[in-house]
Structure formats: structure tokens, C-alpha cells
Amino acid sequence: GKERSLSRSEDDDVQWLKAESNKTLAMLELAAHGTIDLTLDVPEIRDEPEFTCERFLRGFQYNRAKSLKNLEGYVMWRSNTSKVEEADIKESLRARKVFLLQDRDRRGGPVCVILARNHDRFRTTVEETVKLLTYSLDRTIGTMDPSLGATQATVLLDLDGLGWRSLDVEALKHVSWRGRGGKMAFRKDLLTL
């Protein structure tokens, strides 16, 4: 594929966000008296800091303040959320609710498909549903190709065949879609599972 390069202004924004987020991480770690290492909870900050910063900047239309605020929130959420393992979401995986397609969207980003009809609110807890979405988004983000500048993904929510058994109002209360391009947000009180 064609390699993408950033404009000077975009690169300046990425470097600014990287520096500011590093300051924030250092302050948070200092406040915890060195007992935590946030880069272990959010390895992409350590492994691909420029790409991670670009993801947040593009997601918030290069608004530095919003990007920093949301990156900090993401880091804090990750530091309070344990890594989701397949064993944590066995029922959901068995039900084949989420697929990561091999094909890419027109921007080169990954495509994740959620089949709502395969969800059974009587067999799956709200906590497992949120864990499944977290796991699926982690896997989706993990397939982004930094060399192509693919900082966004496409998530398709297939509502075909959705019935009362699949319509999980309690789970929906913990997930909201907001902003241009359908950014997903989780209620913070449920994230510390």
C-alpha cells in the first residue's frame, strides 16, 4: 500500500500531544509514588507513541485540547481495567457476535462487524458484553497499519434479525455513540470491572 506522510502542522500536533501526554503520564505515576507504570497498561503509548497520538488527533479533528483530554481519559480507563482475555468472554465468542474482516475500508482501516441478532441478553451479562466490545476494539485497533496512516476503523452494527431476546437495554446504557464518525464511549462506572 501507499505510505502516508503527515503535513508539518499535523506532525507538530502529534509531537505536542506526545510531549503533553508524557508529562501527564509522569505526573500520574509520580502521584502514585512510583507504584504504577501506565505504559504497561497502555503499551501502544510506549510502542507507537506517534501513531497513538495521531489516532486521537484525527479522531478529534486535530483539536489539541480534546485530543489530550480524551487520551488522558483513555489511559486512566486502561489503568483501571484489566486486560480482557478470551476466557472472560467465552459465551460471546461461542455465539459469534463479532467479526474482524480481512478486507479494509476505503481509508485502509480495519472493519469490525457486530451481529446484534447473535446476542442473548438472558445468557450474557452486561459485564461480559462490555468486555466483548473492549476485546473487539482492542483487536481492531491492533490491526491498524501505522505506515498507511490508518488511524480509524469502521464498525458495522448489523441489526438485521434483531429481536426482543437480543435487544439488551441494560448493556446499551453502558455504551454510547457520540460525535462525528460514531466514536464509542463507555460509561466510566462500568469500566472498573
C-alpha positions as CSV (number, residue, x, y, z in Angstrom):
1,G,0.0,0.0,0.0
2,K,0.9,3.7,-0.3
3,E,2.7,5.1,2.7
4,R,1.1,8.2,4.2
5,S,3.0,11.2,5.5
6,L,1.9,13.9,7.8
7,S,1.9,17.6,7.0
8,R,4.2,19.8,9.0
9,S,1.2,21.1,11.0
10,E,-0.1,17.6,11.7
11,D,3.4,16.4,12.7
12,D,3.6,19.4,15.1
13,D,0.3,18.4,16.6
14,V,1.5,14.8,17.1
15,Q,4.7,15.9,18.7
16,W,2.8,18.3,21.0
17,L,0.3,15.6,22.1
18,K,3.1,13.1,22.6
19,A,5.0,15.6,24.9
20,E,1.9,16.6,26.8
21,S,0.7,13.0,27.3
22,N,4.2,12.0,28.5
23,K,4.1,14.9,31.1
24,T,0.6,13.7,32.2
25,L,1.8,10.1,32.5
26,A,4.8,11.1,34.5
27,M,2.6,13.2,36.9
28,L,0.2,10.3,37.4
29,E,3.0,7.9,38.1
30,L,4.6,10.3,40.5
31,A,1.3,10.8,42.3
32,A,1.1,7.1,42.8
33,H,4.6,7.2,44.3
34,G,6.1,5.1,41.5
35,T,3.9,2.2,42.3
36,I,2.3,2.1,38.8
37,D,3.6,2.1,35.3
38,L,0.9,3.4,33.0
39,T,2.9,2.4,29.9
40,L,2.4,-1.2,30.9
41,D,-1.4,-0.7,30.9
42,V,-1.3,1.2,27.6
43,P,1.6,-0.4,25.7
44,E,0.8,1.5,22.5
45,I,1.9,4.7,24.3
46,R,5.3,3.1,24.7
47,D,5.5,1.1,21.5
48,E,3.9,3.5,19.0
49,P,3.5,6.9,20.6
50,E,3.3,9.0,17.4
51,F,0.7,6.6,15.9
52,T,-1.3,6.6,19.1
53,C,-1.2,10.4,19.3
54,E,-2.2,10.7,15.6
55,R,-5.1,8.4,16.2
56,F,-6.5,10.7,18.9
57,L,-5.8,13.8,17.0
58,R,-7.6,12.6,13.9
59,G,-10.4,11.3,16.0
60,F,-11.0,14.7,17.4
61,Q,-10.3,16.7,14.2
62,Y,-6.8,17.9,15.4
63,N,-8.3,19.7,18.4
64,R,-5.3,19.5,20.7
65,A,-7.2,20.1,24.0
66,K,-9.9,17.5,23.2
67,S,-7.3,15.0,22.0
68,L,-5.2,15.4,25.1
69,K,-8.3,15.2,27.4
70,N,-9.5,12.0,25.7
71,L,-6.1,10.4,25.5
72,E,-5.7,11.0,29.3
73,G,-9.1,9.6,29.9
74,Y,-8.2,6.5,27.8
75,V,-5.0,6.0,29.7
76,M,-6.8,6.3,33.0
77,W,-9.6,3.9,31.9
78,R,-7.0,1.4,30.7
79,S,-5.1,1.6,34.0
80,N,-8.3,0.8,35.9
81,T,-9.4,-2.0,33.5
82,S,-7.9,-5.4,33.4
83,K,-6.9,-6.9,30.0
84,V,-9.8,-8.9,28.5
85,E,-8.8,-12.5,27.8
86,E,-10.8,-14.9,25.6
87,A,-11.7,-16.9,28.7
88,D,-13.5,-13.8,30.0
89,I,-15.9,-13.7,27.1
90,K,-16.4,-17.4,26.2
91,E,-20.1,-17.2,25.8
92,S,-19.9,-14.2,23.5
93,L,-17.2,-15.8,21.4
94,R,-19.2,-19.0,21.1
95,A,-22.2,-17.0,20.0
96,R,-20.1,-15.5,17.1
97,K,-21.3,-11.9,17.8
98,V,-18.3,-10.0,16.4
99,F,-16.1,-10.5,13.4
100,L,-12.9,-8.7,12.2
101,L,-12.9,-8.7,8.4
102,Q,-9.8,-9.4,6.4
103,D,-10.7,-6.6,4.0
104,R,-10.1,-2.9,4.7
105,D,-12.3,0.1,4.5
106,R,-11.7,2.7,1.8
107,R,-9.3,4.6,4.1
108,G,-7.2,1.4,4.8
109,G,-8.6,0.9,8.3
110,P,-9.9,-2.4,9.7
111,V,-13.6,-3.4,9.6
112,C,-15.3,-4.9,12.6
113,V,-18.8,-6.3,12.2
114,I,-21.1,-6.8,15.2
115,L,-24.1,-9.1,14.7
116,A,-26.7,-7.9,17.2
117,R,-29.0,-10.9,16.5
118,N,-26.4,-13.3,18.0
119,H,-26.6,-11.6,21.4
120,D,-28.9,-13.1,24.0
121,R,-29.4,-10.8,26.9
122,F,-30.6,-13.7,29.1
123,R,-27.3,-15.7,28.6
124,T,-24.8,-12.9,28.6
125,T,-24.1,-10.5,31.5
126,V,-23.7,-6.7,30.9
127,E,-20.1,-7.0,32.1
128,E,-19.3,-9.7,29.5
129,T,-20.9,-7.6,26.8
130,V,-18.7,-4.6,27.7
131,K,-15.7,-6.9,27.9
132,L,-16.5,-8.3,24.4
133,L,-16.7,-4.8,23.0
134,T,-13.4,-3.8,24.7
135,Y,-11.7,-7.0,23.4
136,S,-13.1,-6.4,19.9
137,L,-12.0,-2.8,19.8
138,D,-8.5,-3.8,21.0
139,R,-8.2,-6.4,18.3
140,T,-9.5,-3.9,15.7
141,I,-7.1,-1.2,16.8
142,G,-4.3,-3.8,16.9
143,T,-4.7,-4.4,13.1
144,M,-4.3,-0.8,12.1
145,D,-1.4,-0.2,9.9
146,P,0.6,2.9,11.1
147,S,2.6,3.0,7.8
148,L,-0.6,3.7,5.9
149,G,-1.8,6.3,8.4
150,A,-5.0,4.2,9.0
151,T,-5.9,5.7,12.4
152,Q,-9.6,5.0,12.2
153,A,-11.7,1.8,11.9
154,T,-15.1,1.1,10.6
155,V,-17.5,-0.7,13.0
156,L,-20.7,-2.1,11.4
157,L,-23.6,-2.8,13.7
158,D,-25.8,-5.3,11.9
159,L,-29.3,-5.0,13.3
160,D,-30.8,-7.5,10.8
161,G,-32.9,-10.1,12.6
162,L,-32.7,-8.2,15.9
163,G,-35.4,-9.5,18.2
164,W,-36.5,-8.9,21.8
165,R,-34.1,-11.5,23.1
166,S,-31.2,-9.7,21.5
167,L,-32.2,-6.2,22.5
168,D,-30.2,-5.6,25.6
169,V,-31.2,-2.2,27.0
170,E,-29.1,-2.7,30.1
171,A,-26.0,-3.2,28.0
172,L,-26.9,-0.2,25.8
173,K,-27.0,2.0,28.9
174,H,-23.3,1.4,29.3
175,V,-22.3,2.1,25.7
176,S,-22.9,5.4,23.9
177,W,-22.1,6.6,20.4
178,R,-21.1,10.2,20.1
179,G,-19.6,12.7,17.8
180,R,-18.8,12.8,14.1
181,G,-17.9,9.4,12.8
182,G,-19.5,7.4,15.6
183,K,-16.9,7.4,18.3
184,M,-17.7,4.8,21.0
185,A,-17.6,5.7,24.7
186,F,-18.2,3.6,27.7
187,R,-19.8,4.6,31.0
188,K,-16.9,5.1,33.4
189,D,-18.6,3.4,36.4
190,L,-18.7,0.1,34.5
191,L,-15.2,0.2,33.3
192,T,-13.6,-0.9,36.5
193,L,-14.7,-4.5,36.1
